[in-house]
C-alpha cells in the first residue's frame, strides 16, 4: 500500500474502563474522529462519532471516565518526520444520541485530557518568589506532568520577580492568572498564551509565535483541485481546498475595544499616586503595517483621536521610583506588579490579530500544529498581469495557526486538516 494524500490511518483506537480494565477496539465502529489544538484553550480535546450496533454503550458500559487511546494520522506514511496524533483522553460526555433502528445507535463521545478533568479537584497552595515563566514551569512539573506525562516545552522569558501566594486555586485558574500578569522581556504587548499540543505545554506570547519562520506554505490553486490535473504530490498536499475570510477589518469593534486609542490608569495606595498610560495606534504600533494604517490619513482625527477604552489597575509599582526605596530597598525595584505597563498595548494587539482571520482546509497533515507560523498564498482574482501570477495582497502572507482540527472520516478514510489562522495586518501598504 502506498501513501495517499488526504487519506487517514487509524493505528489504534480503543476504550478502556477504569472498573474492569477491559480494553475494547472501537476502530470498526467509529464514524469520525476530530482532534483539536487551540492556543486559546489550555488543553487539547477530541470528539469521536460512534455507530454502535454491538450495544457497546450498555455492555461495557460507557458511563464517563473511560480512557480513549488513539494513534491516528496520514495513511501509510512511515516517515519519522510525520507527527503522530497519539494521545490518551477521557470520556466526559456522551451526546447527540440517535436511535437509527432497533439494533443501531449513533452517538458522540466527547473527550478531554486527564489533567483537565482532574483540574477542579487540585488546589495549588504554594508561595512563589521568582519570574513568572519559572512559576509556570513549576506548576506544570508539579501538578500537570505527573498526570499527563507532558512537560513545558516552550517558556518565553518574563521580566522581573513575581511574589505571590496561591491558596485554594486550581492549576488552570492559577496559570490563567499568571498569563495576565506576565511581562515579556522581548514582546511589548506581553499577550501570553498557555496551551497544549501533542508535544507538550507552551507558555509564550502570540507575537513570539508570529516572529518564527513559517513551517508550511499552503496555496489556493484551482488547477490542482481537479483530478484531471493531478500535479506533483507535494503541491497537492499543500493545496488549499476550502477558504473562508472570516474578517479582514472591523473598525467599529476595534474602536469600542480600544484598538486605536486607549488608556490605563494605575493607582498605588502605598505612595498615594495615580498615573495614566495611553496607547495611540499611529504613535505606538510599529510592528507591522496594519490593515487600517492606510485609512488614518483621512479619518484618524474624525474617529480615532480620543481613547475609547479606559481601565484601572491597583499596583505597587510607583514606589519603585521613590528615592528612599531606590537607595535602601533595591529588591523592591524588581518585585512589583507590571500589568499596568502593557495593558493598553495588550488590548490593542489582541484586537489587531482578531481583525484578520481566515478558516481554510487542506488534505490531512498532522504536522500542522497550533501556534505555528505558516504562509498562505492566494492568487489575485485578476489572475495574471503581463504573464506574471500575482498574489492577493489582502489575504496572502504570513499567519499564525491559532487553532487546528484534524478531521478523519473513518468510514471513507478521508482526512482533512482545518485551520483557523490570524495575523495582525497586511504585509505591505495597500495604497
C-alpha positions as CSV (number, residue, x, y, z in Angstrom):
1,X,0.0,0.0,0.0
2,X,1.4,3.4,-0.9
3,X,0.9,6.7,0.8
4,X,-2.2,8.6,-0.4
5,X,-2.8,12.3,0.0
6,X,-5.8,13.1,2.1
7,X,-6.2,9.5,3.4
8,X,-6.2,8.6,7.1
9,X,-4.9,5.6,9.0
10,X,-6.3,4.6,12.4
11,X,-3.4,2.7,14.0
12,X,-5.1,2.5,17.4
13,X,-8.5,3.5,18.8
14,X,-9.5,1.7,22.0
15,X,-11.7,2.4,25.0
16,X,-10.8,1.1,28.5
17,X,-13.0,1.2,31.6
18,X,-11.4,2.0,35.0
19,X,-13.5,-0.5,36.8
20,X,-13.0,-3.7,34.8
21,X,-9.8,-2.6,32.9
22,X,-11.4,-4.1,29.8
23,X,-10.0,-2.7,26.6
24,X,-12.2,-2.7,23.5
25,X,-11.2,-1.8,20.0
26,X,-13.6,0.7,18.6
27,X,-11.9,1.5,15.3
28,X,-14.5,-0.5,13.4
29,X,-17.5,1.3,14.9
30,X,-16.0,4.9,14.7
31,X,-17.5,7.1,12.0
32,X,-15.4,10.1,12.5
33,X,-12.6,11.4,14.7
34,X,-11.9,15.1,15.4
35,X,-8.8,16.2,17.3
36,X,-8.4,19.8,18.4
37,X,-5.5,22.1,19.4
38,X,-6.1,25.7,20.2
39,X,-3.8,28.4,21.5
40,X,-6.8,30.0,23.3
41,X,-7.5,26.7,25.1
42,X,-5.4,25.3,27.9
43,X,-5.8,21.7,26.8
44,X,-6.4,19.5,23.7
45,X,-9.7,17.8,23.1
46,X,-11.4,15.4,20.8
47,X,-14.8,14.1,19.6
48,X,-15.5,10.6,18.3
49,X,-18.7,9.7,16.5
50,X,-19.8,6.1,17.1
51,X,-22.2,4.0,15.1
52,X,-23.0,1.3,17.6
53,X,-24.5,-2.0,16.5
54,X,-23.0,-4.1,19.3
55,X,-24.6,-2.3,22.2
56,X,-21.2,-1.2,23.5
57,X,-22.8,1.6,25.4
58,X,-24.7,-0.8,27.6
59,X,-22.4,-3.8,27.8
60,X,-19.1,-2.1,28.5
61,X,-20.8,0.1,29.8
62,X,-19.9,3.7,28.9
63,X,-20.8,6.0,31.9
64,X,-18.0,8.6,31.7
65,X,-14.4,8.4,32.9
66,X,-13.3,5.7,30.3
67,X,-9.9,6.2,28.7
68,X,-9.7,6.5,24.9
69,X,-6.3,5.7,23.5
70,X,-5.8,6.9,19.9
71,X,-3.0,6.9,17.4
72,X,-4.1,8.3,14.1
73,X,-2.6,10.2,11.1
74,X,-1.7,10.0,7.4
75,X,-2.3,6.7,5.7
76,X,0.8,4.5,5.4
77,X,3.1,7.5,5.9
78,X,6.0,5.9,7.8
79,X,8.4,8.9,7.7
80,X,9.8,9.6,11.1
81,X,9.3,13.3,10.4
82,X,5.5,12.8,10.3
83,X,3.9,13.6,13.7
84,X,1.5,11.1,15.2
85,X,-1.8,12.2,16.7
86,X,-1.2,9.9,19.6
87,X,-2.8,10.6,23.0
88,X,-4.9,9.2,25.8
89,X,-8.1,11.2,26.6
90,X,-11.0,10.7,28.9
91,X,-14.7,10.4,28.1
92,X,-16.5,13.2,29.9
93,X,-19.8,13.3,28.0
94,X,-22.0,11.3,25.6
95,X,-24.1,13.5,23.3
96,X,-26.2,13.5,20.1
97,X,-27.7,10.1,20.7
98,X,-29.9,8.9,17.9
99,X,-31.6,5.5,17.5
100,X,-31.2,4.7,13.8
101,X,-33.1,1.5,14.1
102,X,-33.8,-1.2,16.7
103,X,-30.3,-2.5,17.0
104,X,-28.3,0.5,15.8
105,X,-27.4,3.7,17.7
106,X,-25.3,6.8,16.8
107,X,-23.7,8.9,19.5
108,X,-20.7,11.2,20.1
109,X,-18.1,10.6,22.8
110,X,-16.7,14.0,23.9
111,X,-13.1,13.7,25.2
112,X,-10.8,15.8,27.3
113,X,-7.3,15.3,28.8
114,X,-6.9,13.7,32.2
115,X,-5.4,16.8,33.7
116,X,-8.4,18.9,32.6
117,X,-10.8,16.5,34.2
118,X,-8.8,16.5,37.4
119,X,-8.1,20.2,37.5
120,X,-11.1,21.2,39.7
121,X,-10.0,18.8,42.4
122,X,-6.5,20.1,42.6
123,X,-5.5,23.0,44.8
124,X,-2.3,24.9,44.3
125,X,-1.3,26.0,47.8
126,X,2.2,27.4,47.4
127,X,4.2,30.6,47.7
128,X,6.4,31.7,44.8
129,X,9.0,34.4,44.5
130,X,10.6,34.1,41.1
131,X,10.0,35.1,37.4
132,X,6.6,34.1,36.1
133,X,7.9,31.8,33.4
134,X,9.6,29.8,36.2
135,X,6.5,29.8,38.3
136,X,4.5,28.4,35.3
137,X,7.2,25.7,34.8
138,X,7.0,24.8,38.5
139,X,3.2,24.5,38.3
140,X,3.4,22.3,35.2
141,X,6.1,20.0,36.6
142,X,4.4,19.6,40.0
143,X,0.7,19.4,39.1
144,X,0.3,18.6,35.3
145,X,3.2,16.4,34.2
146,X,2.6,13.7,36.8
147,X,-0.9,13.3,35.3
148,X,-0.2,13.7,31.6
149,X,3.5,12.8,31.3
150,X,3.9,16.0,29.2
151,X,6.4,18.8,30.0
152,X,6.6,22.5,29.4
153,X,8.4,22.6,26.0
154,X,8.1,26.4,25.4
155,X,8.6,29.0,28.0
156,X,9.1,32.6,26.9
157,X,11.1,34.7,29.3
158,X,9.3,37.1,31.6
159,X,10.6,40.3,33.2
160,X,11.2,40.8,37.0
161,X,10.3,38.8,40.0
162,X,6.7,37.8,40.9
163,X,5.9,37.3,44.5
164,X,2.6,35.5,45.0
165,X,0.9,33.2,47.5
166,X,-1.5,30.8,45.8
167,X,-4.3,29.5,48.1
168,X,-7.3,27.4,47.1
169,X,-6.8,27.9,43.3
170,X,-6.8,25.3,40.6
171,X,-3.8,24.9,38.3
172,X,-5.7,26.1,35.3
173,X,-7.0,29.2,37.1
174,X,-3.6,30.0,38.5
175,X,-1.9,29.7,35.1
176,X,-4.5,31.9,33.5
177,X,-3.9,34.5,36.3
178,X,-0.1,34.3,35.6
179,X,-0.5,34.8,31.9
180,X,-2.3,38.1,32.6
181,X,0.4,39.3,34.9
182,X,3.5,38.2,32.9
183,X,5.5,40.9,31.1
184,X,7.7,39.7,28.3
185,X,11.3,40.6,28.0
186,X,11.1,40.7,24.2
187,X,7.5,41.5,23.1
188,X,5.9,44.7,24.5
189,X,2.3,43.6,24.2
190,X,3.0,40.6,26.5
191,X,0.0,38.8,25.2
192,X,0.8,35.4,26.7
193,X,-1.0,32.1,25.9
194,X,-0.8,28.8,27.7
195,X,-1.9,25.9,25.6
196,X,-1.3,22.2,25.0
197,X,-0.3,20.3,21.9
198,X,0.6,16.6,21.3
199,X,4.2,17.6,22.1
200,X,3.5,19.2,25.5
201,X,2.6,22.6,27.1
202,X,3.5,26.0,25.8
203,X,3.8,29.4,27.5
204,X,4.5,32.2,25.1
205,X,3.2,35.4,23.5
206,X,1.3,35.5,20.3
207,X,3.9,37.9,18.9
208,X,6.6,35.3,19.7
209,X,4.6,32.7,17.6
210,X,4.3,35.2,14.7
211,X,8.0,36.0,14.8
212,X,9.1,32.5,13.9
213,X,9.9,31.3,10.3
214,X,6.9,29.7,8.6
215,X,6.8,25.9,8.9
216,X,4.5,25.4,5.9
217,X,3.3,27.2,2.8
218,X,-0.3,26.5,1.6
219,X,-1.6,27.7,-1.8
220,X,-5.0,28.1,-3.3
221,X,-4.9,26.9,-6.9
222,X,-8.0,25.5,-8.6
223,X,-5.9,23.8,-11.3
224,X,-4.7,21.3,-8.8
225,X,-8.1,20.6,-7.3
226,X,-9.2,18.8,-10.4
227,X,-8.2,15.1,-10.6
228,X,-7.7,15.7,-14.3
229,X,-4.6,17.8,-13.5
230,X,-3.1,15.8,-10.6
231,X,0.2,17.7,-10.5
232,X,3.1,16.9,-8.2
233,X,2.4,15.2,-4.9
234,X,3.9,18.0,-2.7
235,X,1.7,20.6,-4.5
236,X,-1.4,18.6,-3.9
237,X,-0.5,18.0,-0.2
238,X,-0.2,21.8,0.3
239,X,-3.2,22.8,-1.8
240,X,-6.0,24.7,0.0
241,X,-9.4,23.0,-0.7
242,X,-11.6,25.5,1.2
243,X,-11.0,29.1,2.2
244,X,-13.3,31.5,4.1
245,X,-12.2,35.0,5.1
246,X,-14.0,35.5,8.4
247,X,-12.8,39.0,8.9
248,X,-10.4,41.4,7.2
249,X,-11.1,44.5,9.3
250,X,-13.6,45.7,11.9
251,X,-13.4,49.4,12.6
252,X,-16.5,49.5,14.9
253,X,-15.5,46.8,17.3
254,X,-11.9,47.9,17.1
255,X,-12.8,51.3,18.2
256,X,-15.1,50.1,21.0
257,X,-12.3,47.8,22.3
258,X,-9.6,50.4,22.3
259,X,-7.7,49.1,19.3
260,X,-6.8,52.6,18.1
261,X,-6.6,54.6,21.3
262,X,-7.0,53.6,25.0
263,X,-5.6,54.4,28.4
264,X,-4.8,52.6,31.6
265,X,-4.9,54.4,35.0
266,X,-2.9,52.9,37.8
267,X,-3.1,53.7,41.5
268,X,-0.5,52.9,44.1
269,X,-2.1,53.1,47.6
270,X,1.3,52.9,49.4
271,X,2.6,56.0,47.7
272,X,-0.8,57.5,47.1
273,X,0.0,58.3,43.5
274,X,-2.0,58.0,40.3
275,X,-0.6,57.6,36.8
276,X,-2.1,57.3,33.3
277,X,-0.5,55.4,30.4
278,X,-2.0,55.9,26.9
279,X,-1.8,54.0,23.7
280,X,-2.2,55.6,20.3
281,X,-2.2,53.4,17.3
282,X,-0.4,55.8,15.0
283,X,2.3,56.5,17.5
284,X,2.8,53.2,19.3
285,X,2.0,50.5,16.8
286,X,5.3,49.8,15.0
287,X,5.4,46.1,14.5
288,X,3.8,45.9,11.0
289,X,1.6,47.7,8.6
290,X,-1.9,47.1,9.9
291,X,-4.9,46.8,7.6
292,X,-6.3,50.2,8.8
293,X,-3.0,52.1,8.6
294,X,-3.7,53.5,5.2
295,X,-7.0,54.9,6.4
296,X,-5.6,57.1,9.2
297,X,-4.5,60.0,7.0
298,X,-8.2,60.8,6.3
299,X,-10.2,59.5,9.2
300,X,-7.9,59.4,12.2
301,X,-8.9,62.8,13.6
302,X,-12.5,62.2,12.8
303,X,-13.0,58.8,14.5
304,X,-9.9,57.6,16.4
305,X,-8.4,60.6,18.0
306,X,-9.5,60.0,21.6
307,X,-9.3,56.9,23.8
308,X,-12.3,54.7,23.6
309,X,-11.3,52.3,26.4
310,X,-10.3,53.2,29.9
311,X,-9.2,50.7,32.5
312,X,-8.0,50.9,36.1
313,X,-5.4,48.8,38.0
314,X,-4.1,48.8,41.6
315,X,-0.4,48.4,41.7
316,X,2.7,48.8,44.0
317,X,5.0,49.8,41.2
318,X,5.0,53.6,41.7
319,X,7.1,53.1,44.8
320,X,10.0,51.7,42.8
321,X,11.0,55.2,41.8
322,X,10.8,56.7,45.3
323,X,14.2,57.9,46.4
324,X,14.2,56.1,49.7
325,X,13.3,52.7,48.0
326,X,15.9,53.3,45.2
327,X,18.6,53.9,47.9
328,X,17.6,51.4,50.6
329,X,15.3,48.7,49.1
330,X,16.8,47.8,45.8
331,X,14.9,44.5,45.6
332,X,11.6,46.3,45.6
333,X,12.5,47.8,42.3
334,X,12.3,44.3,40.7
335,X,9.3,42.9,42.7
336,X,6.2,44.8,41.7
337,X,3.1,44.4,39.5
338,X,3.9,45.2,35.9
339,X,0.4,44.7,34.3
340,X,-0.2,48.5,34.0
341,X,2.9,48.7,31.8
342,X,1.4,46.7,29.0
343,X,-2.4,46.6,29.5
344,X,-3.0,49.2,26.8
345,X,-0.9,47.7,24.0
346,X,-2.0,44.2,25.0
347,X,-5.7,45.0,24.4
348,X,-4.9,46.7,21.1
349,X,-2.7,43.8,19.9
350,X,-5.4,41.2,20.5
351,X,-7.8,43.3,18.5
352,X,-5.3,43.7,15.7
353,X,-4.8,39.9,15.4
354,X,-8.5,39.3,15.5
355,X,-9.2,41.7,12.7
356,X,-7.6,39.4,10.1
357,X,-8.9,35.9,10.5
358,X,-9.5,33.1,8.0
359,X,-10.5,29.4,8.0
360,X,-9.1,27.0,5.5
361,X,-8.8,23.3,4.9
362,X,-6.1,21.2,3.4
363,X,-5.5,17.5,2.8
364,X,-4.8,15.8,6.2
365,X,-1.5,17.0,7.6
366,X,-0.7,16.0,11.2
367,X,2.4,18.2,11.1
368,X,0.2,21.3,11.3
369,X,0.3,22.4,14.9
370,X,-1.5,25.2,16.9
371,X,1.0,28.0,17.4
372,X,2.9,27.5,14.2
373,X,3.6,30.3,11.7
374,X,2.6,29.5,8.1
375,X,2.4,31.1,4.7
376,X,-0.9,31.3,2.8
377,X,-0.7,32.2,-0.9
378,X,-3.9,33.2,-2.7
379,X,-3.6,34.3,-6.4
380,X,-5.2,37.6,-7.2
381,X,-8.6,37.5,-8.8
382,X,-7.2,39.2,-11.8
383,X,-5.1,36.1,-12.3
384,X,-2.1,37.5,-14.3
385,X,-0.6,40.7,-15.4
386,X,1.8,40.6,-18.3
387,X,2.1,36.8,-17.9
388,X,3.1,37.0,-14.2
389,X,0.9,35.5,-11.5
390,X,0.0,38.0,-8.8
391,X,-0.9,37.2,-5.2
392,X,-3.9,38.7,-3.4
393,X,-2.2,41.3,-1.2
394,X,-5.2,41.5,1.1
395,X,-5.0,37.8,2.1
396,X,-1.7,36.3,1.1
397,X,1.2,36.3,3.6
398,X,2.2,35.0,7.0
399,X,-0.3,33.8,9.6
400,X,-0.4,32.1,13.0
401,X,-2.3,28.8,13.2
402,X,-4.4,29.8,16.2
403,X,-6.5,26.6,16.1
404,X,-6.4,23.3,14.2
405,X,-8.9,20.5,13.8
406,X,-7.8,17.2,12.4
407,X,-10.9,15.6,10.9
408,X,-10.9,12.0,10.0
409,X,-13.9,10.2,8.3
410,X,-13.4,6.7,9.5
411,X,-15.9,5.3,7.1
412,X,-14.2,6.5,3.9
413,X,-10.7,7.1,5.2
414,X,-10.8,10.8,4.2
415,X,-8.6,13.0,6.3
416,X,-8.8,16.9,6.2
417,X,-7.0,19.4,8.4
418,X,-9.0,22.6,9.1
419,X,-7.1,25.7,10.4
420,X,-8.1,28.9,12.0
421,X,-5.4,31.5,11.1
422,X,-4.8,35.0,12.3
423,X,-2.4,37.9,11.7
424,X,-2.3,41.5,12.7
425,X,-2.4,43.2,9.4
426,X,-1.5,43.3,5.8
427,X,2.2,42.6,4.9
428,X,2.5,45.8,2.8
429,X,0.8,49.0,2.2
430,X,-2.4,48.7,0.2
431,X,-2.1,52.1,-1.4
